């Protein structure tokens, strides 16, 4: 069921990439990645605010970065709560050269079928960028 709950519209259905670096990023530089939280209700209200998106650097990365910003830490990553446009952004400082993969997910929340619950939602494919030496 995708019913409205008071002023809270539906629930998250997917994550969409908005921005990732398309050119190599130098070690020592800072860049960011951004996703939008897509609403399951669709028409008229395409994106959801107030969902925590967790960003983590994938262990398969051979380059390295430190995640910065957002609302706080979550395990080995950081989370950012989606804004009124449904966007969540995390910054990263590049610390070593090589490919870097950044996973983004909304953890499962609530009670299935009750209110604003949602199953785990994973960005696929993950973000990727290449870090190069200065």
C-alpha positions in Angstrom: 0.0 0.0 0.0 1.3 3.5 -0.9 -1.1 5.5 1.2 -0.4 8.9 2.6 0.2 9.1 6.3 -0.8 12.6 7.4 1.6 15.0 5.7 4.1 12.2 5.0 3.8 11.1 1.4 4.4 7.4 0.7 7.8 5.8 1.0 11.1 5.6 -0.8 11.2 3.3 -3.8 14.7 3.7 -5.3 17.8 5.9 -5.4 18.8 7.8 -8.5 22.3 9.2 -9.2 22.3 13.0 -9.6 26.0 13.7 -9.6 29.3 11.8 -9.5 32.7 13.0 -10.8 33.1 12.1 -14.4 36.8 13.0 -14.7 39.7 11.8 -12.5 40.1 13.6 -9.2 43.5 14.5 -7.8 44.7 13.2 -4.4 44.2 16.0 -1.9 41.1 17.3 -3.7 37.6 17.2 -2.4 34.5 16.2 -4.4 31.0 14.9 -3.8 28.3 12.4 -4.9 24.6 13.1 -4.8 21.5 10.9 -5.0 17.8 11.5 -5.1 15.3 9.4 -3.1 12.5 8.4 -5.6 9.0 8.2 -4.1 7.0 5.0 -4.6 3.8 7.1 -5.2 5.2 8.7 -8.3 3.0 11.2 -10.2 2.9 14.7 -8.6 5.5 13.9 -6.0 8.5 12.1 -7.5 11.0 12.5 -4.7 11.0 12.0 -0.9 12.6 14.1 1.8 13.7 13.0 5.3 15.2 9.6 4.4 18.7 8.9 5.7 21.0 7.7 2.9 24.1 5.9 4.1 27.2 6.3 2.0 30.2 3.9 2.4 33.4 3.4 0.4 33.3 -0.1 -1.0 36.1 -2.4 0.3 37.0 -3.3 -3.4 38.3 0.2 -4.0 42.0 0.4 -4.5 42.0 4.2 -4.2 41.1 5.8 -0.9 39.0 8.7 0.3 37.6 10.0 3.6 33.8 10.7 3.7 32.9 14.1 5.0 29.7 16.1 5.8 26.2 14.8 6.0 24.3 14.4 9.2 26.6 11.9 11.0 28.4 8.6 11.0 26.9 5.2 10.4 29.2 2.2 10.8 32.1 2.7 8.4 30.2 5.4 6.5 28.3 8.6 6.8 24.7 9.4 6.3 22.8 12.4 4.9 19.1 13.0 5.2 17.4 13.8 2.0 16.3 17.5 1.6 13.0 18.9 0.3 14.1 18.0 -3.3 14.8 14.4 -2.2 18.6 14.9 -2.6 21.3 13.5 -0.3 24.9 14.5 -0.8 28.2 13.4 0.8 31.6 15.0 0.3 34.8 13.0 0.1 38.5 14.0 0.4 40.6 11.9 -2.0 43.6 10.4 -0.1 45.2 7.8 -2.4 45.2 7.1 -6.2 43.1 4.3 -7.8 39.4 3.5 -8.5 37.0 4.4 -5.7 33.5 2.9 -5.4 30.9 4.5 -3.1 27.9 2.6 -2.1 24.7 4.4 -1.2 21.7 2.8 0.6 18.6 3.5 2.7 18.5 0.8 5.4 15.3 -1.0 6.0 13.1 0.9 8.4 9.8 0.7 10.2 7.4 -2.2 10.3 6.5 -3.8 7.0 3.0 -2.5 5.9 2.7 0.1 8.7 3.1 3.8 8.0 6.3 5.0 6.4 8.2 1.7 6.4 10.6 0.7 3.6 12.7 -2.3 2.6 16.5 -1.7 2.2 17.1 0.3 -1.0 20.6 0.1 -2.6 21.9 2.3 -5.4 22.8 0.1 -8.3 25.3 0.6 -9.9 27.4 2.2 -7.1 29.1 5.5 -7.7 32.6 5.3 -9.1 35.5 7.7 -9.6 39.2 7.5 -10.2 41.7 9.2 -8.0 45.1 10.2 -9.5 48.3 11.3 -8.0 49.0 15.1 -7.8 
